[in-house]
Amino acid sequence: MMTLQQLIPGVSEVTAKIYEPLISEVLQKEEINTPELVAAYLSNFAHETKNFQSLTENLNYSAQRLLDVFPKYFNVKTAAEFARKPEKIANYVYANRMGNGSVASGDGWKFRGRGFMITGRELYQKLSKTLGIDLIAKPELLATPWGACVSSAWYWRINGINTIFKMAGFKGVVKTINGGYIGLKEREVLYNSILKKLKDYHEKNPDFDFNLLFMHNKAADSSAA
């Protein structure tokens, strides 16, 4: 029996119980059904959301962090002016791209990363159409466990990440999700850790279907009830 807590250090029991059934649905729907694909999905999901605890992008950057993350947009002087002003940062760096309006529109802040770090008015609109929910009016719906999981499934599918993994490996997945390689080392460490645990489990249980990971936990909880 495998649990989210076993696979990812630091995940609480409460968080695991919330996310396991939701993640199971994603794995089945998107055919994330090998140890490698499961490890790639979970490691990136956990990294993007700080172990499923932070479902809204944190833009409360120091001046140095602004220079590290957004070197295209800041120099030493402007980084000092924007430091620790998350709304101002979002409206500036996300203006006039990703379907957002100007700095004055406030779109950068309104449509900052949420859920599986879906960012920008354009992606919010596309996901709204898929789900039949108005995320333009209620963007905060993505900042829930349900929102994080459904957005992860959608993003995984529209970007063909199963195929990207086969062609470009784990780094290709990170680039597709992150747009770059921020946090690559930490993601790789977690990926390798999860993969080893999954492979060890599979060696002892060769008939196990990774498409159904965590489903047994849901069944066990139902039986106990």
URCORBEL-V251825 format. One record per residue. N is the residue number from 1. PHI is phi in whole degrees, 0 to 359 (NA if undefined). NEAR is the number of other ideal C-beta (glycine too) atoms within 10 Angstrom. D_LAST is the distance of its C-alpha to the last C-alpha in whole Angstrom. Layout:
N_PHI_NEAR_D_LAST + N_PHI_NEAR_D_LAST
This chain:
1_NA_9_19 + 2_245_19_20 + 3_234_16_19 + 4_297_23_20 + 5_296_15_21 + 6_293_13_23 + 7_279_23_25 + 8_233_22_26 + 9_301_10_27 + 10_97_11_26 + 11_280_19_23 + 12_283_13_21 + 13_297_10_17 + 14_298_8_16 + 15_297_17_19 + 16_300_19_17 + 17_294_15_14 + 18_288_17_16 + 19_273_25_18 + 20_304_21_17 + 21_294_15_16 + 22_292_18_19 + 23_293_25_21 + 24_302_19_20 + 25_296_14_21 + 26_295_22_24 + 27_301_22_25 + 28_290_16_25 + 29_296_14_27 + 30_261_19_29 + 31_55_12_30 + 32_271_25_29 + 33_229_15_29 + 34_234_17_31 + 35_306_19_30 + 36_294_18_33 + 37_292_22_32 + 38_298_21_29 + 39_296_25_30 + 40_295_27_33 + 41_294_25_30 + 42_294_23_28 + 43_294_25_31 + 44_286_25_33 + 45_299_22_30 + 46_297_24_29 + 47_293_23_33 + 48_297_21_33 + 49_247_22_30 + 50_52_11_31 + 51_60_17_27 + 52_71_23_26 + 53_258_11_27 + 54_238_14_30 + 55_258_21_30 + 56_230_15_33 + 57_304_20_36 + 58_266_10_38 + 59_250_24_42 + 60_278_12_43 + 61_273_21_45 + 62_285_12_48 + 63_299_17_51 + 64_294_12_51 + 65_293_15_48 + 66_298_24_49 + 67_292_18_52 + 68_285_13_50 + 69_273_16_47 + 70_235_17_50 + 71_299_10_53 + 72_290_6_54 + 73_255_16_54 + 74_228_23_55 + 75_243_10_58 + 76_302_10_58 + 77_292_9_60 + 78_289_15_57 + 79_299_21_54 + 80_294_14_55 + 81_289_11_55 + 82_266_20_52 + 83_307_18_50 + 84_64_13_47 + 85_236_14_47 + 86_303_15_44 + 87_294_14_45 + 88_296_16_49 + 89_298_24_48 + 90_300_23_45 + 91_295_23_48 + 92_278_17_51 + 93_285_20_49 + 94_256_26_47 + 95_289_18_50 + 96_58_12_52 + 97_205_12_49 + 98_57_15_46 + 99_85_15_47 + 100_281_24_47 + 101_276_16_50 + 102_288_11_53 + 103_305_17_52 + 104_294_8_53 + 105_293_15_50 + 106_79_15_47 + 107_298_24_45 + 108_303_27_45 + 109_283_19_43 + 110_297_18_41 + 111_248_28_40 + 112_292_25_39 + 113_300_22_37 + 114_219_23_33 + 115_64_28_30 + 116_276_25_31 + 117_55_25_35 + 118_292_24_36 + 119_229_20_39 + 120_99_18_42 + 121_305_21_42 + 122_300_14_43 + 123_291_21_40 + 124_300_25_38 + 125_295_15_40 + 126_296_16_39 + 127_293_22_35 + 128_303_17_35 + 129_297_11_37 + 130_294_15_34 + 131_275_15_31 + 132_73_6_33 + 133_232_15_33 + 134_276_13_35 + 135_281_25_35 + 136_290_13_39 + 137_281_9_38 + 138_230_11_35 + 139_297_20_35 + 140_294_13_32 + 141_298_19_29 + 142_287_26_30 + 143_273_18_29 + 144_228_15_25 + 145_306_17_23 + 146_299_13_23 + 147_299_23_26 + 148_297_26_27 + 149_286_22_25 + 150_292_23_27 + 151_288_27_30 + 152_293_26_30 + 153_296_22_29 + 154_297_21_32 + 155_294_19_34 + 156_299_26_34 + 157_287_15_34 + 158_292_12_38 + 159_263_13_39 + 160_57_12_38 + 161_290_23_37 + 162_302_19_36 + 163_290_10_40 + 164_300_20_41 + 165_299_21_39 + 166_295_13_41 + 167_270_9_44 + 168_238_14_44 + 169_71_12_42 + 170_297_20_39 + 171_297_14_42 + 172_295_16_43 + 173_294_23_39 + 174_301_24_39 + 175_298_14_43 + 176_293_17_41 + 177_281_23_38 + 178_268_16_40 + 179_85_10_44 + 180_197_10_45 + 181_230_12_44 + 182_295_12_43 + 183_77_14_40 + 184_302_15_41 + 185_300_8_41 + 186_295_12_38 + 187_296_23_36 + 188_295_16_38 + 189_300_12_37 + 190_292_21_33 + 191_303_22_34 + 192_295_13_35 + 193_294_15_33 + 194_296_22_30 + 195_299_21_32 + 196_298_12_33 + 197_296_16_29 + 198_293_21_28 + 199_292_12_31 + 200_298_11_30 + 201_294_17_27 + 202_294_15_29 + 203_297_9_31 + 204_276_7_29 + 205_227_11_27 + 206_298_6_30 + 207_267_5_28 + 208_293_16_25 + 209_261_11_25 + 210_291_18_25 + 211_296_17_25 + 212_251_14_21 + 213_305_25_21 + 214_79_21_17 + 215_297_16_16 + 216_295_15_14 + 217_293_18_12 + 218_296_14_11 + 219_295_11_10 + 220_295_11_9 + 221_296_12_6 + 222_294_8_5 + 223_294_7_5 + 224_294_6_4 + 225_289_5_0
